[in-house]
Every structure is written in C-alpha cells, then in structure tokens.
C-alpha cells in the first residue's frame, strides 16, 4: 500500500514540477503570445516592401546620388506603397525619418572635419546608419514594428 501512496504523490509532484517549470521559464507561452499578437504584420507583400524601403537607404553607396541617396531611395518607395499597406506606411516613415536624421548627423560630422573630430565621426555615422538599417530590414521582414534610435521624427 505504501507503494500506491508514493505513486500518486510522485505523479503529482512531477506534474507540479512541470507546471512550475513552465511557469518559471515562461518561454513557450510568451512565444505563442508574440506570434499571435496583432503587433506583427502577416501580409508578406507589406513585409517585403517595408524591408525594401529600409534597404533603399543603401542608395547612398550608388555613385549617381551619393550624398542624398539614402533619403531619396526610402522616400520614393514609401510614397509609392504607403497607401497599400498600413505597415508599409509606418515603416516607410521610420526609414525616411532615420535617413534624414543620419544625413543631418553626417553633415554635422563633415563640418567637424575642420576641427579634426569629423574624420572619426563621419565613418562612425555611416557604420551606425548601415547597422541600424540592416536591423530594421530584418525586423520588417519578420513583420515586427521597428523604431530606429537616434531619430528625429520629421514625418509623423
């Protein structure tokens, strides 16, 4: 009889441990909530165009429009696609605002070249621009709403 008493207690203990483990980690329920939350975009076209809009900031490396290409690329794509998807409209505004901010920071860093500080700041601005641009493109492709840091919100 002692064995029968131990068996249900062991079953209850293992069941309570499993529940405690799930409650302690909370990874699976949180992941399910994130996947089904309305904060992510499900439309593949909207996600693709938002990603392209963020990546259009790389147009600064095209020799035709080297200085303002990072603003013109996202601006054109956002203006063309903003009425089709709300997600694209939001991410397009983010991309344009960030690229305008980076252009301003780059001009300031360029002017600081006269003080010998800009020679360090100009490459730093370009590196920060590319890194955050790539992060935003990946997040947009995953359907996540991304807000750039260091951004002045010109377009609301």
KATALIN-V896894 format. One record per residue. RES is the residue in one small letter. SS is DSSP state (H for helix, E for strand, C for the rest). PHI is phi as a letter, one per 30 degrees, with the letter a starting at -180 (999 if undefined). Layout:
BEGIN
((RES SS PHI) (RES SS PHI))
END
This chain:
BEGIN
((x C 999) (x H d) (x H d) (x H d) (x H d) (x H d) (x H d) (x H d) (x H d) (x H d) (x H d) (x H d) (x H d) (x H d) (x H d) (x H d) (x H d) (x H d) (x H d) (x H d) (x H d) (x H d) (x H d) (x H d) (x H d) (x C i) (x H d) (x H d) (x H d) (x H d) (x H d) (x H d) (x H d) (x H d) (x H d) (x H c) (x C d) (x C d) (x C d) (x E c) (x C c) (x C c) (x C d) (x H d) (x H d) (x H d) (x H d) (x H d) (x H d) (x H d) (x H d) (x H d) (x H d) (x H d) (x H d) (x H d) (x H d) (x H d) (x H d) (x H d) (x H d) (x C d) (x H d) (x H d) (x H b) (x C d) (x C d) (x C c) (x H d) (x H d) (x H c) (x H d) (x H e) (x H d) (x H d) (x H d) (x H d) (x H d) (x H d) (x H d) (x H c) (x C d) (x C d) (x C d) (x C b) (x H d) (x H d) (x H d) (x H d) (x H d) (x H d) (x H d) (x H d) (x H d) (x H d) (x H d) (x H d) (x H d) (x H d) (x H d) (x H d) (x H d) (x H d) (x H d) (x H d) (x H d) (x H d) (x H d) (x H d) (x H d) (x H d) (x H d) (x H d) (x H d) (x H c) (x C i) (x C d) (x H d) (x H d) (x H c) (x H d) (x H d) (x H d) (x H d) (x H d) (x H d) (x H d) (x H d) (x H e) (x H d) (x H d) (x H d) (x H d) (x H d) (x H d) (x H d) (x H d) (x H d) (x H d) (x H d) (x H d) (x C d) (x C i) (x E d) (x C d) (x C c) (x C c) (x C d) (x C d) (x C i) (x C c) (x C c) (x C d) (x C d) (x C c) (x C c))
END
